[in-house]
Amino acid sequence: MGDHYFAERPGAASRRRTVDLVLPDLHLRLDTDSGVFSPDRVDPGTRVLLETVPPPPRHGDLLDLGCGYGPIALTLAKRSPSGKVWGVDVNRRALEIAEGNAKAAGLDNVRFMLGDEIDPALRFAAIWSNPPIRIGKAALHDLLLTWLPRLTPEGTAHLVVQKHLGSDSLQRWLTGQGFPTERIASRSAYRVLRVTSRTEGTTR
């Protein structure tokens, strides 16, 4: 697993490069490296998410779950300058690069860290994620059931998932877990799912 982007310490030899994230409201040049997710370009699913998701809350704590080298978290930080953005990942190489990308972009309202380094009492007004589907269904479900309950009562999560990697079944599963979920966009074989806080009285 050492070469996988979901390894804590990727075994792939470092090969730094840069990619550009160009959206109607921002342009970021981002460093990437081997051993992180989508090192040669901004992943198409990430782009679909960032081009279709509604604006984030103007204030509060905002989470990028599975942040990689930071394109989603940095977009959140740009679009919500008064918010506090948290990027979490298991990949230490990715977190280090994301920190450098935040500094290069002049964004001081975003922090990157391992998930267990975040205060467990923290609640999020929004979660944006291109979740790591390839970790397997059981691990993905555990990941989502760890973080989605940490939405504020009014909070929402937006997830982008490829259709052929199970977006429709994930939508049904989330709803069955008590998190009302709807598809808000569909483009280039990707689905963007909007997930609201768990309905009162439901449990895992």
Secondary structure, 3 states (H helix, E strand, C coil): CCCCCCCCCCCCCCCCEEEEEEECCEEEEEEECCCCCCCCCCCHHHHHHHHHCCCCCCCCEEEEECCCCCHHHHHHHHHCCCCEEEEECCCHHHHHHHHHHHHHHCCCCEEEECHHHCCCCCCEEEEEECCCHHHCHHHHHHHHHHHHHHEEEEEEEEEEEEHHHCHHHHHHHHHHCCCCEEEEEEECCEEEEEEECCCCCCCC
